[in-house]
């Protein structure tokens, strides 16, 4: 079975796409290609013998008439490239993981009547996926709440919407907390906070968290902080000056150790982060990114509603309220235990909780692959 996977340029779209690609590759029964505007992926995937086509990022820009016209031109140019790719490669199925860059390939596949599916990582569907949902054969979603959203969007979509979950990165593995702390050079007796702001860090979160440390004694807390490159040296100097035990990095490939070592996470609320929080059963203080259609706000509300996280909206974020939450958790462990219990309740509770339990997260990539296989079998059983 030949599969073409396409994903937008950000890692929120790319990570689940890569999870599916690597999963299919292990089966050794499938020919897999990736289409994306992310050029660095081409070299990385070449090492795995996976062919990558790089296309232009065709995000529609409405800032002015001229930028709108240029973006429409780029979209049609990308569509032309995608028609050529599809005619050359002749895939049996196409799947898009969202972002504007995935739109032209999935749309071209629909026009050529190649079976196509989309995967939505967030609770609320992005614009590209929302439009594509009218034309594709399957709408694969990560949250139970998204099924309701799709059913309300227009008649028909709800019937072809399937809950599969959001695949986590293959390298994400739970491990013993003491071993993780020892590996990171941290103290097993101290309360441990993990702070991160997404792929490039988040300056406002970094700044407010460092200010909040003024409310906390340095013998009560240690910090794992993924700052992004911009704030890396400032954070290192500040922690050294204040005397907090720390592990500070701009970026890390040791994320499994960090999640396993932490008592609580302070982060944005991207879809991949939500799934990883649930997999590690890690209580969180979520500070959703307020732009990009407010997708992260809807994501955060899911965990808050299941009593697995607290949320501070960006407009309300300050060092005082952030610091008070941390002090509360240090001084009253029962409050942290209550959030941990939220993960246990979701596993055995209503259906809105089971989409994020550990088994469903681990099986998400299998479900994605199975849905693609069913699409191909439905069209022609002899093509597999």
Phi, psi and omega per residue, in radians:
X1 nan 2.203 3.087
X2 -1.674 2.189 -3.090
X3 -2.103 2.293 2.974
X4 -1.908 2.200 -3.141
X5 -1.895 2.375 3.090
X6 -2.323 2.497 -3.089
X7 -2.621 2.605 3.086
X8 -1.127 3.092 -2.988
X9 -1.351 -0.232 -3.104
X10 -1.615 2.727 -3.033
X11 -1.280 -0.297 3.021
X12 -1.073 -0.579 3.058
X13 -1.526 -0.657 -3.004
X14 -1.282 -0.703 -3.063
X15 -1.006 -0.865 3.094
X16 -1.133 -0.565 3.085
X17 -1.104 -0.760 3.112
X18 -1.129 -0.649 3.096
X19 -1.034 -0.767 3.120
X20 -1.151 -0.758 -3.127
X21 -1.035 -0.833 -3.114
X22 -1.184 -0.606 3.088
X23 -1.129 -0.825 -3.141
X24 -1.110 -0.623 -3.137
X25 -1.109 -0.622 -3.135
X26 -1.165 -0.396 -3.139
X27 -1.304 -0.408 3.094
X28 1.032 0.344 3.120
X29 -1.984 -0.058 -2.981
X30 -2.187 2.569 3.024
X31 -1.795 2.067 -3.004
X32 -2.078 2.396 3.063
X33 -2.272 2.687 3.079
X34 -2.104 2.409 3.014
X35 -2.115 2.124 -3.058
X36 -2.802 2.722 3.024
X37 -1.408 -0.105 -3.069
X38 -1.425 1.764 -3.005
X39 -1.208 -0.557 -3.092
X40 -1.149 -0.395 3.113
X41 -1.176 -0.535 -3.069
X42 -1.030 -0.814 -3.140
X43 -1.192 -0.729 -3.124
X44 -1.115 -0.746 -3.094
X45 -1.365 -0.365 3.066
X46 -1.061 -0.570 3.109
X47 -1.148 -0.421 3.124
X48 -1.688 0.160 -3.110
X49 1.057 0.659 3.088
X50 -1.968 2.109 -3.114
X51 -1.290 2.338 3.122
X52 -2.183 2.258 3.005
X53 -1.770 2.272 3.106
X54 -1.742 2.162 3.098
X55 -2.064 2.899 -3.140
X56 -1.203 2.540 3.028
X57 -1.332 2.072 -2.979
X58 -1.923 0.706 3.092
X59 -1.088 2.337 -3.140
X60 -1.374 2.123 -3.091
X61 -1.876 2.104 -3.080
X62 -1.928 0.351 -3.100
X63 -1.136 -0.549 3.095
X64 -2.691 2.943 -3.132
X65 -1.074 -0.731 -3.088
X66 -1.176 -0.752 3.137
X67 -1.174 -0.570 3.089
X68 -1.140 -0.782 -3.140
X69 -1.098 -0.751 3.135
X70 -1.104 -0.710 -3.118
X71 -1.198 -0.596 3.060
X72 -1.140 -0.702 3.099
X73 -1.076 -0.760 3.121
X74 -1.103 -0.647 3.127
X75 -1.095 -0.812 3.139
X76 -1.160 -0.621 3.085
X77 -1.120 -0.752 3.113
X78 -1.138 -0.670 3.101
X79 -1.060 -0.737 3.111
X80 -1.056 -0.766 3.104
X81 -1.080 -0.683 -3.099
X82 -1.209 -0.673 3.052
X83 -1.040 -0.737 3.128
X84 -1.105 -0.751 3.133
X85 -1.072 -0.796 -3.093
X86 -1.158 -0.684 3.126
X87 -1.215 -0.588 3.132
X88 -1.296 -0.785 -3.012
X89 -1.546 -0.438 3.117
X90 0.874 1.047 -3.140
X91 -1.256 2.697 3.027
X92 -1.452 -0.406 -3.130
X93 -2.720 2.618 3.118
X94 -2.218 2.426 3.044
X95 -2.311 2.333 3.106
X96 -1.925 2.435 -3.106
X97 -1.875 0.394 3.018
X98 1.580 3.012 -3.016
X99 1.551 2.631 -3.107
X100 -1.020 -0.563 -3.076
X101 -1.194 -0.344 3.116
X102 -1.469 -0.261 -3.038
X103 -1.079 -0.879 -3.008
X104 -1.102 -0.665 -3.117
X105 -1.208 -0.789 -3.134
X106 -1.141 -0.720 3.132
X107 -1.131 -0.735 3.111
X108 -1.094 -0.679 3.108
X109 -1.097 -0.737 3.121
X110 -1.097 -0.724 3.123
X111 -1.107 -0.667 3.131
X112 -1.465 0.049 3.118
X113 1.073 0.636 2.982
X114 -1.578 2.273 -3.135
X115 -0.944 2.284 -3.070
X116 -2.397 2.580 3.096
X117 -2.373 2.799 2.999
X118 -2.194 2.661 3.051
X119 -2.112 2.235 3.113
X120 -1.885 2.136 -3.089
X121 -1.500 -0.501 -3.058
X122 -1.617 2.929 3.081
X123 -1.151 -0.890 3.115
X124 -1.647 2.340 -3.048
X125 -1.234 2.444 3.060
X126 -1.261 2.906 -3.050
X127 -1.089 -0.767 -3.114
X128 -1.080 -0.831 3.133
X129 -1.162 -0.614 -3.140
X130 -1.076 -0.751 3.122
X131 -1.218 -0.756 -3.128
X132 -1.142 -0.447 -3.092
X133 -1.054 -0.381 3.101
X134 -1.244 -0.436 -2.936
X135 -1.941 -0.450 -3.057
X136 -1.356 2.877 3.135
X137 -1.414 -0.539 -3.093
X138 -2.406 2.407 3.015
X139 -1.985 1.884 -3.049
X140 -1.772 2.174 -2.982
X141 -2.139 2.865 -3.047
X142 -1.795 -0.341 -3.076
X143 -2.217 2.539 3.041
X144 -1.019 -0.645 -3.127
X145 -1.078 -0.532 -3.117
X146 -1.217 -0.534 3.085
X147 -1.066 -0.709 3.110
X148 -1.153 -0.723 3.135
X149 -1.074 -0.798 -3.116
X150 -1.129 -0.688 -3.137
X151 -1.125 -0.573 -3.127
X152 -1.426 -0.389 -3.041
X153 -1.101 -0.854 3.041
X154 -2.879 2.684 -3.094
X155 -1.117 2.472 3.124
X156 1.833 -0.782 -3.077
X157 -1.097 -0.709 -3.134
X158 -1.021 -0.593 -3.115
X159 -1.209 -0.517 -3.111
X160 -1.780 0.166 3.137
X161 -1.550 2.271 -3.088
X162 -2.237 2.289 3.079
X163 -1.414 2.022 3.124
X164 -2.067 -0.380 -3.047
X165 1.626 3.046 -3.115
X166 -1.993 1.983 -3.098
X167 -1.078 2.363 3.027
X168 -1.521 2.869 3.138
X169 -1.050 2.411 -3.079
X170 -0.996 -0.510 -3.093
X171 -1.376 -0.097 -3.133
X172 -1.352 1.955 -3.129
X173 -2.365 2.309 3.067
X174 -1.268 2.563 3.131
X175 -2.563 2.970 3.140
X176 -1.058 2.322 -3.056
X177 -1.083 -0.792 -3.118
X178 -1.094 -0.689 3.123
X179 -1.168 -0.658 3.117
X180 -1.140 -0.773 3.107
X181 -1.093 -0.731 3.131
X182 -1.110 -0.725 3.126
X183 -1.069 -0.644 -3.116
X184 -1.485 -0.049 3.133
X185 1.309 0.562 -3.088
X186 -1.992 2.966 -3.016
X187 -1.620 2.207 -3.112
X188 -1.257 -0.198 -3.107
X189 -1.626 -0.222 -3.062
X190 -1.665 2.592 3.013
X191 -1.158 2.279 -2.997
X192 -2.044 2.165 3.109
X193 -1.910 2.277 3.012
X194 -1.801 2.173 -3.132
X195 -2.076 2.235 3.071
X196 -2.677 2.752 -3.070
X197 -2.258 0.468 -3.099
X198 1.721 -3.003 -3.009
X199 -0.982 -0.731 -3.055
X200 -1.829 0.194 -3.067
X201 1.384 3.098 3.118
X202 -2.517 1.903 -2.996
X203 -1.043 -0.744 -3.087
X204 -1.128 -0.725 3.091
X205 -1.124 -0.796 3.110
X206 -0.971 -0.846 -3.072
X207 -1.112 -0.854 -3.086
X208 -1.202 -0.610 3.127
X209 -1.182 -0.774 -3.140
X210 -1.090 -0.698 3.072
X211 -1.102 -0.645 -3.102
X212 -1.154 -0.414 -3.116
X213 -1.093 -0.353 3.095
X214 -1.101 -0.305 3.138
X215 -1.587 -0.059 -2.951
X216 -2.145 2.400 3.089
X217 -1.275 2.430 -3.020
X218 -1.304 -0.110 3.067
X219 -1.687 0.123 3.136
X220 -1.864 -0.235 -2.894
X221 -2.535 2.528 2.920
X222 -2.292 2.730 -2.948
X223 -2.227 2.348 2.867
X224 -1.887 2.110 -2.999
X225 -2.317 2.048 3.007
X226 -1.722 1.789 -2.919
X227 -1.595 -0.367 -2.832
X228 1.420 2.809 -3.032
X229 -1.163 -0.566 -3.031
X230 -1.029 -0.746 -3.013
X231 -1.845 0.160 -3.008
X232 -1.061 -0.935 -3.071
X233 -1.187 -0.651 3.104
X234 -1.073 -0.783 -3.129
X235 -1.111 -0.768 -3.127
X236 -1.070 -0.759 3.130
X237 -1.126 -0.725 -3.092
X238 -1.150 -0.793 3.141
X239 -1.105 -0.705 3.117
X240 -1.097 -0.723 -3.114
X241 -1.176 -0.676 -3.067
X242 -1.495 -0.234 3.054
X243 1.454 0.322 3.107
X244 -1.475 2.332 3.021
X245 -1.154 2.387 -2.997
X246 -2.691 2.821 2.927
X247 -2.303 1.827 -3.048
X248 -2.039 2.219 3.132
X249 -2.426 2.700 3.051
X250 -1.334 -0.679 3.130
X251 -2.626 2.681 -3.086
X252 -2.522 2.469 2.963
X253 -1.802 0.226 3.124
X254 -1.827 0.542 -2.964
X255 -1.108 -0.537 3.112
X256 -1.120 -0.705 3.088
X257 -1.107 -0.706 -3.071
X258 -1.200 -0.771 3.089
X259 -1.127 -0.693 -3.119
X260 -1.205 -0.514 -3.078
X261 -1.448 -0.419 -2.952
X262 -1.400 2.616 2.965
X263 -1.575 -0.560 3.111
X264 -2.648 2.632 3.141
X265 -1.963 2.419 2.978
X266 -2.048 2.072 -3.015
X267 -2.820 3.060 2.919
X268 -1.215 -3.083 -3.052
X269 -2.231 0.775 3.041
X270 -1.119 2.775 -3.056
X271 -1.061 -0.727 3.139
X272 -1.123 -0.706 3.109
X273 -1.081 -0.708 3.129
X274 -1.055 -0.786 3.134
X275 -1.152 -0.668 -3.141
X276 -1.221 -0.680 3.044
X277 -0.987 -0.792 -3.093
X278 -1.197 -0.682 3.128
X279 -1.105 -0.740 -3.124
X280 -1.503 -0.095 -3.080
X281 0.921 0.844 -3.050
X282 -1.832 1.966 3.069
X283 -0.975 2.620 -3.020
X284 -2.511 2.671 2.880
X285 -1.897 1.932 -3.032
X286 -1.724 2.349 3.112
X287 -2.171 1.533 -3.006
X288 -1.080 2.456 2.996
X289 -1.111 2.196 -2.951
X290 -1.442 -0.079 -3.068
X291 -1.890 -2.782 3.130
X292 0.950 0.786 3.077
X293 1.323 0.218 3.134
X294 0.979 0.539 3.108
X295 -1.028 -0.702 -3.050
X296 -1.187 -0.514 3.099
X297 -1.089 -0.781 3.113
X298 -1.135 -0.687 3.103
X299 -1.069 -0.818 -3.104
X300 -1.086 -0.672 -3.103
X301 -1.092 -0.468 3.100
X302 -1.105 -0.881 -3.122
X303 -1.211 -0.633 3.086
X304 -1.103 -0.751 3.135
X305 -1.124 -0.431 3.122
X306 -1.697 0.177 3.112
X307 0.993 0.773 3.098
X308 -2.026 -0.100 -3.092
X309 -2.761 2.805 2.938
X310 -1.887 2.800 -3.126
X311 -2.340 2.400 2.957
X312 -2.142 2.056 3.087
X313 -1.215 2.609 -3.073
X314 -0.917 -0.710 -3.095
X315 -1.162 -0.374 -3.131
X316 -1.810 0.003 -3.061
X317 -1.285 2.205 2.974
X318 -2.607 2.892 -3.067
X319 -1.135 -0.491 -3.098
X320 -1.190 -0.885 -3.098
X321 -1.278 -0.569 3.090
X322 -1.153 -0.789 3.133
X323 -1.116 -0.644 -3.111
X324 -1.179 -0.635 3.071
X325 -1.070 -0.795 -3.105
X326 -1.131 -0.783 3.118
X327 -1.048 -0.721 3.112
X328 -1.033 -0.774 -3.118
X329 -1.182 -0.632 3.105
X330 -1.182 -0.790 -3.049
X331 -1.397 -0.430 -3.094
X332 -2.309 1.440 -3.097
X333 -1.021 -0.364 3.128
X334 -1.059 -0.614 3.127
X335 -1.134 -0.665 3.096
X336 -1.232 -0.690 3.104
X337 -1.049 -0.627 3.141
X338 -1.091 -0.658 3.089
X339 -1.224 -0.685 3.104
X340 -1.074 -0.674 3.141
X341 -1.140 -0.425 3.096
X342 -1.035 -0.607 3.123
X343 -1.218 -0.636 3.112
X344 -1.172 -0.744 -3.140
X345 -1.112 -0.659 -3.085
X346 -1.173 -0.516 -3.110
X347 -1.205 -0.598 -3.058
X348 -1.918 -0.021 -3.051
X349 -1.587 -2.492 -3.029
X350 -1.303 3.031 -3.024
X351 -1.144 -0.432 3.110
X352 -1.158 -0.303 3.113
X353 -1.614 -0.392 -3.004
X354 -1.374 -0.273 3.128
X355 -1.169 -0.409 -3.102
X356 -1.979 0.250 3.071
X357 -1.331 2.876 -2.985
X358 -1.010 -0.769 -3.101
X359 -1.080 -0.747 -3.131
X360 -1.177 -0.621 3.098
X361 -1.142 -0.767 -3.134
X362 -1.182 -0.534 -3.099
X363 -1.566 -0.071 -3.058
X364 -0.992 -0.779 -3.096
X365 -1.174 -0.591 3.072
X366 -1.136 -0.730 3.140
X367 -1.133 -0.699 3.079
X368 -1.004 -0.870 -3.126
X369 -1.070 -0.721 -3.127
X370 -1.117 -0.686 3.135
X371 -1.138 -0.673 3.094
X372 -1.136 -0.743 3.130
X373 -1.059 -0.724 3.134
X374 -1.135 -0.639 3.100
X375 -1.068 -0.764 -3.124
X376 -1.199 -0.757 3.141
X377 -1.085 -0.640 -3.114
X378 -1.123 -0.627 -3.118
X379 -1.368 -0.807 -3.117
X380 -2.725 1.782 -3.091
X381 -1.021 -0.396 -3.081
X382 -1.503 -0.023 -3.107
X383 -1.452 -0.282 -3.071
X384 -1.234 nan nan
